[in-house]
Structure formats: structure tokens, C-alpha cells
Amino acid sequence: MSKRNLKAYAYLAPALLLAILFSYIPLAESIVSSFLRISQNGAVRGFAGLGNYAGLFRSEAFLRSVGHTIIFALLFLPLNTVLTIAAAAATRRKGKWTAVAEFIFISPMAVSLAAYAMIFKEMFRGRVSIISRILSTDIAWLESPGTAMLVLAMLGVFLDFGIDYILILSGFRSIERDVLDAAELDGAGSLRMLFSIELPMIRTIISATIFMAVKDALLISAPVMILTEGGPFRSTETVMYFYYLEAFKSGNRAVESTIATLSAAVSMLSMALIAIRRKHALKDI
């Protein structure tokens, strides 16, 4: 091994060590624990096989949380994808006020998740909330199952918007100017150029942002804790919020390990799909 490679590995060693200690070892322990019968105090009572998984999927509360997570994803993914692409497309050409628009679109990244969740909670609280006054309605946004999930989806879009916007905007601006100039010479209008040339050329980046959004939708928990606490009537209780209740409120070690293992599998699958999509895209170039 060359000295150059040794130097590179030396730089990577601290990050790799932290990943092993705080990610891979706990994940390995969760995988092993998901096949064991464990008491609330952590004592191993025996081998459970697939019993923990079978019990989890027989739980009505867990299946209900899966349904809520799917509903959230169906609301969140189209909103997030359309809005981020639209914002990036509108600012893909640098102009006089582009920097101002970029600052506005990126600014959600500057404030913590908890702070934005609390702001949303105050904006939509009660029938005389700020949003209800603006819209001249008396809707109790966070007290109705349908509207509470919609508000949660809007919060999710707001939280993911900044990073997705940056990625898609970078994709637009990485397109070679010669390609765009050639399309203009051929008489392509702005909309034709956007839909027929630019969007197809950045489809890999768009696919990556969608896969990341899918992962975020399936693993959403903190916004639920702050905004709705799973209510009203457990209508916004997602899989990860169910995990929070079982792991930290009830101390159910078996369910905790089983859900952690399933969540890790979902995350790894999402990352694998991104990698495969990227590999095929590189072959097409």
C-alpha cells in the first residue's frame, strides 16, 4: 500500500471509527436483539426467531401507524417534488433578483427543526389561528385528522425544501451552456427547453432527491412529536412515532429492536436504489 493511500485512510479513520462505534455496532446489536425475547430491564429471556416480527405485524397500532406513514408520504412526496423543481426552475437563470430568491428558498436550512415545528404549531393552533384568520375560515387545523396530516406534510416540505432546492438548482446550472444555446438556435422556447432538454438532463439528481424524500417520509418522527404528538385520535401516529412510544415510553425492548432493524433496512434500500440509479445514469452518459 502506497504512502498516499495510507495518508487517505488516516484522514478517514476518525470518521470511520465514529461510524462503527455509534452506527454499525448499535445496528448489529438491534438486529441480534430483534430475534430475542428481552424483558423491559434488558434481560434476555430466550430466542424468539421471527416471533417479534410476527407480533409486530399483528399489532393493530403498528399497522395503523404504517397506514398513516403511507398517507403522509402520498401527501408529502408530490408537494415536495413539484415545489422544489418549480422553485429551482424559476431561478435557474441568474438575474437581478435571483440572489434574493435563492436566499428565501435556502433560508429554511438556517433554523432548527424544533423551532419551525413550534412556529407551525402556533400558526395552525385552534379555530382562530393565524392561518385561519388569513384564509377567513374557522378550521381547527390540528384538531381534525385530515387537516392535521396535511399540516404535517406541509411542515415536512418546508423542512426538506432547502437541501432539495440546492441539489436541483445545482443540476440545472451544471448543464453546459452550449447545449442550451443550440436549443435556442433551433427555436426551442423556454418551456420546451425546460421540459424536453433540461429536466431530462438532471433526472438523476431529481431521482436522488425523490429517493431521499421517500426515506425522510418513512422515517419521520420529530415533527410528529412536536406538532401533533400523534393526534388527534392517533391519526398522525407514524411508524417512527410508534417506535418512540414503544421504546422510550413503554420500554418494549423487543419492539424497539425490531422496528429499528426494519427502519435501517428501509434506509439501506433507499440508498441502494439511489446508487443503482446513479450507476445506470453514468452508463447512459
HELIX and SHEET records of a PDB file:
HELIX    1   1 LYS A    3  ALA A   19  1                                  17    
HELIX    2   2 ILE A   20  TYR A   24  3                                   5    
HELIX    3   3 ILE A   25  SER A   33  1                                   9    
HELIX    4   4 GLY A   51  ARG A   58  1                                   8    
HELIX    5   5 GLU A   60  ALA A   90  1                                  31    
HELIX    6   6 THR A   98  ILE A  106  1                                   9    
HELIX    7   7 SER A  107  ALA A  110  5                                   4    
HELIX    8   8 LEU A  113  MET A  123  1                                  11    
HELIX    9   9 ILE A  130  LEU A  135  1                                   6    
HELIX   10  10 TRP A  141  GLU A  143  5                                   3    
HELIX   11  11 PRO A  145  ARG A  173  1                                  29    
HELIX   12  12 ARG A  177  LEU A  185  1                                   9    
HELIX   13  13 SER A  190  MET A  193  1                                   4    
HELIX   14  14 LEU A  194  GLU A  198  3                                   5    
HELIX   15  15 LEU A  199  MET A  201  1                                   3    
HELIX   16  16 ARG A  203  LEU A  218  1                                  16    
HELIX   17  17 ALA A  222  LEU A  227  1                                   6    
HELIX   18  18 VAL A  239  TYR A  244  1                                   6    
HELIX   19  19 LEU A  245  LYS A  249  3                                   5    
HELIX   20  20 ARG A  253  ASP A  284  1                                  32    
SHEET    1   A 2 LEU A  36  ILE A  38  0                                        
SHEET    2   A 2 VAL A  44  PHE A  47 -1                                        
END                                                                             
